Amino acid sequence: MTLTRSKFLGNVAQFNGGNGIELGGGTSGNVLTRNVAKANTQDCVDKTGVRARPANTWTRMSNVGDTQNRNGLCLTAHTTLPGFP
C-alpha cells in the first residue's frame, strides 16, 4: 500500500514493540504535524528520499520524539542508525 497526500496531526505513539511513526519507501506528499512518539524501537522514521530530503513533510519544530532515522524529523530527537531499506 502506498500512502500519499495524507495528514498526520496530533497522534501519540508510545511503547510500541516496533517503530513509533514510520513512513515507508513508497510514501510521498504526507504532512506530519504536532505528533509525539516516545519509547519505541525508533520513534520517528522516514524511509523515503534515500539519503536526500524526505518525500514527506515533517513540520519543523512540531513533532516530538527521542530517536529518528534521519535529521529533521522530530524535535529533540537524536539520529540513530539510518534505517533505510
The first five atom37 places (N, CA, C, CB, O) and aatype in JSON, in Angstrom:
{
  "aatype": [12, 16, 10, 16, 1, 15, 11, 13, 10, 7, 2, 19, 0, 5, 13, 2, 7, 7, 2, 7, 9, 6, 10, 7, 7, 7, 16, 15, 7, 2, 19, 10, 16, 1, 2, 19, 0, 11, 0, 2, 16, 5, 3, 4, 19, 3, 11, 16, 7, 19, 1, 0, 1, 14, 0, 2, 16, 17, 16, 1, 12, 15, 2, 19, 7, 3, 16, 5, 2, 1, 2, 7, 10, 4, 10, 16, 0, 8, 16, 16, 10, 14, 7, 13, 14],
  "atom_mask": [
    [1, 1, 1, 1, 1],
    [1, 1, 1, 1, 1],
    [1, 1, 1, 1, 1],
    [1, 1, 1, 1, 1],
    [1, 1, 1, 1, 1],
    [1, 1, 1, 1, 1],
    [1, 1, 1, 1, 1],
    [1, 1, 1, 1, 1],
    [1, 1, 1, 1, 1],
    [1, 1, 1, 0, 1],
    [1, 1, 1, 1, 1],
    [1, 1, 1, 1, 1],
    [1, 1, 1, 1, 1],
    [1, 1, 1, 1, 1],
    [1, 1, 1, 1, 1],
    [1, 1, 1, 1, 1],
    [1, 1, 1, 0, 1],
    [1, 1, 1, 0, 1],
    [1, 1, 1, 1, 1],
    [1, 1, 1, 0, 1],
    [1, 1, 1, 1, 1],
    [1, 1, 1, 1, 1],
    [1, 1, 1, 1, 1],
    [1, 1, 1, 0, 1],
    [1, 1, 1, 0, 1],
    [1, 1, 1, 0, 1],
    [1, 1, 1, 1, 1],
    [1, 1, 1, 1, 1],
    [1, 1, 1, 0, 1],
    [1, 1, 1, 1, 1],
    [1, 1, 1, 1, 1],
    [1, 1, 1, 1, 1],
    [1, 1, 1, 1, 1],
    [1, 1, 1, 1, 1],
    [1, 1, 1, 1, 1],
    [1, 1, 1, 1, 1],
    [1, 1, 1, 1, 1],
    [1, 1, 1, 1, 1],
    [1, 1, 1, 1, 1],
    [1, 1, 1, 1, 1],
    [1, 1, 1, 1, 1],
    [1, 1, 1, 1, 1],
    [1, 1, 1, 1, 1],
    [1, 1, 1, 1, 1],
    [1, 1, 1, 1, 1],
    [1, 1, 1, 1, 1],
    [1, 1, 1, 1, 1],
    [1, 1, 1, 1, 1],
    [1, 1, 1, 0, 1],
    [1, 1, 1, 1, 1],
    [1, 1, 1, 1, 1],
    [1, 1, 1, 1, 1],
    [1, 1, 1, 1, 1],
    [1, 1, 1, 1, 1],
    [1, 1, 1, 1, 1],
    [1, 1, 1, 1, 1],
    [1, 1, 1, 1, 1],
    [1, 1, 1, 1, 1],
    [1, 1, 1, 1, 1],
    [1, 1, 1, 1, 1],
    [1, 1, 1, 1, 1],
    [1, 1, 1, 1, 1],
    [1, 1, 1, 1, 1],
    [1, 1, 1, 1, 1],
    [1, 1, 1, 0, 1],
    [1, 1, 1, 1, 1],
    [1, 1, 1, 1, 1],
    [1, 1, 1, 1, 1],
    [1, 1, 1, 1, 1],
    [1, 1, 1, 1, 1],
    [1, 1, 1, 1, 1],
    [1, 1, 1, 0, 1],
    [1, 1, 1, 1, 1],
    [1, 1, 1, 1, 1],
    [1, 1, 1, 1, 1],
    [1, 1, 1, 1, 1],
    [1, 1, 1, 1, 1],
    [1, 1, 1, 1, 1],
    [1, 1, 1, 1, 1],
    [1, 1, 1, 1, 1],
    [1, 1, 1, 1, 1],
    [1, 1, 1, 1, 1],
    [1, 1, 1, 0, 1],
    [1, 1, 1, 1, 1],
    [1, 1, 1, 1, 1]
  ],
  "atom_positions": [
    [[0.84, -1.18, 0.0], [0.0, 0.0, 0.0], [0.88, 1.24, 0.0], [-0.95, 0.0, 1.21], [1.84, 1.33, 0.77]],
    [[0.56, 2.2, -0.85], [1.29, 3.45, -0.91], [0.43, 4.56, -0.33], [1.71, 3.78, -2.36], [-0.71, 4.77, -0.76]],
    [[0.97, 5.25, 0.64], [0.24, 6.33, 1.29], [0.74, 7.66, 0.73], [0.41, 6.28, 2.84], [1.93, 7.96, 0.82]],
    [[-0.16, 8.46, 0.16], [0.23, 9.76, -0.39], [-0.77, 10.82, 0.03], [0.34, 9.69, -1.92], [-1.96, 10.56, 0.22]],
    [[-0.26, 12.04, 0.16], [-1.05, 13.23, 0.44], [-2.01, 13.09, 1.62], [-1.82, 13.6, -0.77], [-3.17, 13.49, 1.53]],
    [[-1.54, 12.53, 2.7], [-2.32, 12.39, 3.92], [-1.77, 13.33, 4.98], [-2.31, 10.92, 4.43], [-0.63, 13.8, 4.87]],
    [[-2.58, 13.6, 6.01], [-2.14, 14.45, 7.12], [-2.16, 13.63, 8.4], [-3.05, 15.7, 7.27], [-3.12, 12.92, 8.7]],
    [[-1.07, 13.74, 9.15], [-0.97, 13.11, 10.46], [-0.89, 14.25, 11.46], [0.29, 12.15, 10.57], [0.1, 14.98, 11.49]],
    [[-1.92, 14.43, 12.29], [-2.0, 15.58, 13.18], [-2.37, 15.13, 14.59], [-3.02, 16.6, 12.67], [-3.41, 14.51, 14.8]],
    [[-1.5, 15.44, 15.55], [-1.8, 15.22, 16.96], [-1.88, 13.77, 17.41], [0.0, 0.0, 0.0], [-2.65, 13.45, 18.32]],
    [[-1.1, 12.9, 16.81], [-1.09, 11.49, 17.21], [-0.05, 11.25, 18.3], [-0.81, 10.6, 16.0], [0.92, 11.99, 18.43]],
    [[-0.27, 10.2, 19.08], [0.69, 9.78, 20.1], [0.99, 8.3, 19.86], [0.14, 10.03, 21.55], [0.08, 7.48, 19.79]],
    [[2.28, 7.98, 19.76], [2.72, 6.6, 19.59], [3.78, 6.31, 20.65], [3.29, 6.34, 18.14], [4.91, 6.79, 20.55]],
    [[3.41, 5.54, 21.67], [4.32, 5.26, 22.77], [4.35, 3.77, 23.09], [3.93, 6.06, 24.01], [3.34, 3.07, 22.98]],
    [[5.53, 3.31, 23.5], [5.73, 1.94, 23.99], [5.28, 0.87, 22.99], [4.97, 1.76, 25.29], [4.77, -0.17, 23.39]],
    [[5.47, 1.13, 21.7], [5.16, 0.12, 20.7], [6.29, -0.9, 20.65], [4.94, 0.77, 19.3], [7.42, -0.59, 21.03]],
    [[6.0, -2.08, 20.19], [7.03, -3.1, 20.04], [7.93, -2.82, 18.85], [0.0, 0.0, 0.0], [8.98, -3.45, 18.71]],
    [[7.54, -1.89, 17.99], [8.31, -1.52, 16.81], [8.54, -0.02, 16.77], [0.0, 0.0, 0.0], [8.73, 0.62, 17.81]],
    [[8.51, 0.55, 15.58], [8.71, 1.99, 15.43], [7.45, 2.76, 15.79], [9.15, 2.32, 14.01], [6.34, 2.24, 15.69]],
    [[7.64, 4.0, 16.2], [6.51, 4.85, 16.58], [5.75, 5.34, 15.36], [0.0, 0.0, 0.0], [4.65, 4.86, 15.08]],
    [[6.31, 6.29, 14.65], [5.73, 6.81, 13.41], [6.7, 6.46, 12.29], [5.46, 8.37, 13.49], [7.84, 6.92, 12.3]],
    [[6.25, 5.66, 11.35], [7.13, 5.23, 10.26], [6.44, 5.4, 8.91], [7.56, 3.77, 10.46], [5.33, 4.92, 8.7]],
    [[7.13, 6.09, 8.01], [6.65, 6.2, 6.63], [7.63, 5.45, 5.75], [6.52, 7.71, 6.19], [8.83, 5.74, 5.74]],
    [[7.12, 4.49, 5.0], [7.95, 3.62, 4.18], [8.38, 4.25, 2.87], [0.0, 0.0, 0.0], [7.99, 5.37, 2.54]],
    [[9.19, 3.52, 2.14], [9.8, 3.99, 0.91], [8.84, 4.42, -0.18], [0.0, 0.0, 0.0], [9.2, 5.25, -1.01]],
    [[7.62, 3.87, -0.22], [6.68, 4.21, -1.28], [5.77, 5.38, -0.96], [0.0, 0.0, 0.0], [4.87, 5.69, -1.74]],
    [[5.96, 6.04, 0.18], [5.08, 7.14, 0.58], [5.61, 8.47, 0.07], [4.93, 7.18, 2.1], [6.81, 8.63, -0.15]],
    [[4.7, 9.43, -0.11], [5.13, 10.78, -0.53], [4.01, 11.79, -0.31], [5.56, 10.78, -2.02], [2.83, 11.43, -0.3]],
    [[4.39, 13.03, -0.12], [3.44, 14.12, -0.01], [2.64, 14.15, 1.27], [0.0, 0.0, 0.0], [1.68, 14.92, 1.37]],
    [[3.0, 13.35, 2.26], [2.29, 13.34, 3.53], [2.84, 14.45, 4.42], [2.43, 11.96, 4.23], [4.02, 14.81, 4.33]],
    [[1.98, 15.0, 5.29], [2.39, 16.07, 6.18], [2.15, 15.62, 7.62], [1.6, 17.39, 5.87], [1.06, 15.2, 7.99]],
    [[3.21, 15.71, 8.44], [3.13, 15.31, 9.84], [3.3, 16.54, 10.72], [4.2, 14.24, 10.17], [4.3, 17.25, 10.61]],
    [[2.33, 16.79, 11.61], [2.33, 17.99, 12.45], [1.87, 17.64, 13.86], [1.43, 19.08, 11.84], [0.88, 16.93, 14.04]],
    [[2.59, 18.14, 14.86], [2.26, 18.0, 16.28], [1.98, 16.56, 16.72], [1.07, 18.85, 16.58], [0.99, 16.29, 17.4]],
    [[2.86, 15.66, 16.32], [2.77, 14.27, 16.75], [3.82, 13.99, 17.81], [2.95, 13.31, 15.55], [4.85, 14.66, 17.86]],
    [[3.56, 13.01, 18.67], [4.51, 12.62, 19.71], [4.78, 11.13, 19.58], [3.96, 12.97, 21.13], [3.86, 10.32, 19.51]],
    [[6.06, 10.77, 19.54], [6.47, 9.37, 19.51], [7.59, 9.19, 20.52], [6.92, 8.92, 18.07], [8.65, 9.8, 20.38]],
    [[7.37, 8.37, 21.52], [8.35, 8.17, 22.59], [8.39, 6.7, 23.0], [8.02, 9.06, 23.8], [7.38, 6.0, 22.94]],
    [[9.57, 6.26, 23.41], [9.78, 4.93, 23.99], [9.41, 3.8, 23.02], [8.96, 4.79, 25.25], [8.85, 2.78, 23.43]],
    [[9.74, 3.98, 21.76], [9.54, 2.95, 20.74], [10.91, 2.45, 20.3], [8.73, 3.51, 19.52], [11.93, 2.99, 20.73]],
    [[10.96, 1.42, 19.46], [12.24, 0.96, 18.93], [12.97, 2.13, 18.29], [12.05, -0.2, 17.91], [14.13, 2.38, 18.61]],
    [[12.31, 2.83, 17.41], [12.78, 4.09, 16.86], [11.53, 4.96, 16.73], [13.53, 3.9, 15.45], [10.52, 4.51, 16.2]],
    [[11.59, 6.18, 17.21], [10.38, 7.0, 17.3], [9.91, 7.58, 15.98], [10.6, 8.1, 18.27], [8.74, 7.44, 15.62]],
    [[10.79, 8.23, 15.26], [10.41, 8.93, 14.02], [11.22, 8.37, 12.86], [10.65, 10.48, 14.16], [12.45, 8.47, 12.84]],
    [[10.53, 7.76, 11.89], [11.21, 7.07, 10.8], [10.6, 7.47, 9.46], [11.12, 5.54, 10.98], [9.39, 7.38, 9.27]],
    [[11.45, 7.9, 8.54], [11.02, 8.19, 7.17], [12.03, 7.54, 6.24], [10.92, 9.75, 6.91], [13.19, 7.93, 6.2]],
    [[11.57, 6.54, 5.48], [12.47, 5.76, 4.61], [12.41, 6.23, 3.17], [12.11, 4.28, 4.68], [12.8, 5.49, 2.27]],
    [[11.93, 7.43, 2.93], [11.86, 7.96, 1.57], [13.08, 8.81, 1.25], [10.58, 8.79, 1.38], [13.82, 9.2, 2.16]],
    [[13.29, 9.1, -0.01], [14.34, 10.01, -0.41], [15.73, 9.45, -0.45], [0.0, 0.0, 0.0], [16.64, 10.12, -0.95]],
    [[15.95, 8.26, 0.05], [17.25, 7.61, 0.09], [18.4, 8.6, 0.29], [17.47, 6.84, -1.19], [19.14, 8.93, -0.64]],
    [[18.52, 9.03, 1.5], [19.59, 9.93, 1.97], [19.44, 11.38, 1.53], [20.91, 9.42, 1.51], [20.14, 12.26, 2.03]],
    [[18.56, 11.65, 0.61], [18.27, 13.04, 0.24], [17.13, 13.52, 1.12], [17.91, 13.17, -1.3], [16.79, 12.89, 2.12]],
    [[16.56, 14.61, 0.76], [15.43, 15.15, 1.5], [14.25, 14.17, 1.44], [15.01, 16.54, 0.94], [13.98, 13.61, 0.37]],
    [[13.55, 13.94, 2.56], [12.43, 13.0, 2.55], [11.31, 13.47, 1.61], [11.89, 12.81, 3.96], [11.15, 14.67, 1.37]],
    [[10.55, 12.53, 1.09], [9.43, 12.84, 0.21], [8.18, 13.25, 0.99], [9.11, 11.63, -0.68], [7.16, 13.6, 0.4]],
    [[8.25, 13.21, 2.32], [7.17, 13.62, 3.2], [7.61, 14.85, 3.99], [6.74, 12.47, 4.15], [8.8, 15.08, 4.16]],
    [[6.65, 15.62, 4.46], [6.96, 16.84, 5.2], [6.71, 16.64, 6.68], [6.13, 18.03, 4.69], [5.58, 16.43, 7.11]],
    [[7.77, 16.7, 7.46], [7.69, 16.65, 8.91], [7.76, 18.11, 9.36], [8.84, 15.76, 9.57], [8.84, 18.71, 9.37]],
    [[6.63, 18.69, 9.73], [6.55, 20.11, 10.04], [7.6, 20.48, 11.08], [5.15, 20.48, 10.54], [7.65, 19.91, 12.17]],
    [[8.42, 21.43, 10.72], [9.56, 21.84, 11.54], [9.13, 22.27, 12.93], [10.31, 22.97, 10.86], [8.19, 23.05, 13.11]],
    [[9.84, 21.76, 13.9], [9.67, 22.14, 15.31], [8.3, 21.76, 15.88], [9.88, 23.63, 15.46], [7.86, 22.37, 16.86]],
    [[7.6, 20.77, 15.31], [6.3, 20.44, 15.89], [6.15, 18.97, 16.28], [5.21, 20.8, 14.92], [5.3, 18.66, 17.12]],
    [[6.91, 18.07, 15.71], [6.84, 16.66, 16.08], [7.9, 16.37, 17.14], [7.04, 15.75, 14.84], [9.0, 16.92, 17.08]],
    [[7.57, 15.51, 18.1], [8.46, 15.26, 19.22], [8.77, 13.76, 19.31], [7.83, 15.76, 20.54], [7.88, 12.92, 19.18]],
    [[10.04, 13.45, 19.51], [10.48, 12.07, 19.7], [11.87, 12.05, 20.28], [0.0, 0.0, 0.0], [12.54, 13.08, 20.33]],
    [[12.31, 10.88, 20.71], [13.66, 10.74, 21.27], [14.67, 10.28, 20.22], [13.64, 9.75, 22.44], [15.84, 10.65, 20.28]],
    [[14.2, 9.47, 19.26], [15.11, 8.96, 18.23], [14.48, 9.14, 16.84], [15.43, 7.46, 18.48], [13.26, 9.19, 16.7]],
    [[15.35, 9.24, 15.84], [14.9, 9.38, 14.45], [15.94, 8.74, 13.55], [14.67, 10.88, 14.07], [17.1, 8.61, 13.93]],
    [[15.53, 8.34, 12.34], [16.48, 7.69, 11.44], [17.17, 8.66, 10.51], [15.77, 6.64, 10.63], [18.07, 8.27, 9.76]],
    [[16.78, 9.93, 10.54], [17.44, 10.98, 9.75], [17.17, 12.31, 10.43], [16.93, 10.99, 8.25], [16.17, 12.45, 11.15]],
    [[18.02, 13.25, 10.22], [17.89, 14.56, 10.86], [16.65, 15.3, 10.41], [19.11, 15.4, 10.57], [16.22, 15.17, 9.26]],
    [[16.06, 16.07, 11.32], [14.97, 16.98, 10.98], [13.57, 16.43, 11.05], [0.0, 0.0, 0.0], [12.63, 17.11, 10.64]],
    [[13.39, 15.22, 11.56], [12.04, 14.68, 11.63], [11.32, 15.1, 12.9], [12.08, 13.16, 11.54], [10.22, 15.64, 12.84]],
    [[11.94, 14.87, 14.06], [11.31, 15.16, 15.34], [12.2, 16.03, 16.22], [10.96, 13.87, 16.06], [13.4, 15.81, 16.34]],
    [[11.57, 17.0, 16.83], [12.23, 17.92, 17.76], [12.81, 17.11, 18.92], [11.24, 19.0, 18.28], [12.17, 16.18, 19.39]],
    [[13.97, 17.46, 19.37], [14.71, 16.86, 20.49], [15.2, 15.44, 20.22], [13.84, 16.84, 21.7], [15.82, 14.85, 21.11]],
    [[14.96, 14.89, 19.06], [15.39, 13.51, 18.77], [16.84, 13.47, 18.32], [14.49, 12.88, 17.69], [17.31, 14.37, 17.62]],
    [[17.54, 12.44, 18.73], [18.89, 12.22, 18.19], [18.8, 11.18, 17.08], [19.89, 11.76, 19.32], [17.95, 10.28, 17.11]],
    [[19.67, 11.32, 16.11], [19.65, 10.45, 14.95], [20.42, 9.17, 15.24], [20.23, 11.16, 13.72], [21.57, 9.22, 15.68]],
    [[19.77, 8.03, 15.01], [20.39, 6.73, 15.24], [20.75, 6.11, 13.88], [19.43, 5.79, 16.05], [20.93, 6.84, 12.91]],
    [[20.84, 4.83, 13.8], [21.17, 4.17, 12.53], [20.25, 4.64, 11.44], [21.08, 2.65, 12.67], [19.07, 4.9, 11.69]],
    [[20.74, 4.77, 10.23], [19.95, 5.32, 9.14], [18.58, 4.7, 8.94], [20.69, 5.2, 7.9], [17.61, 5.43, 8.71]],
    [[18.45, 3.39, 9.01], [17.16, 2.75, 8.89], [16.57, 2.77, 7.5], [0.0, 0.0, 0.0], [15.34, 2.71, 7.35]],
    [[17.4, 2.85, 6.48], [16.9, 2.79, 5.11], [16.81, 1.33, 4.68], [17.8, 3.59, 4.14], [17.58, 0.5, 5.17]],
    [[15.89, 1.03, 3.78], [15.76, -0.37, 3.34], [17.01, -0.85, 2.61], [14.55, -0.53, 2.44], [17.06, -2.01, 2.18]]
  ]
}
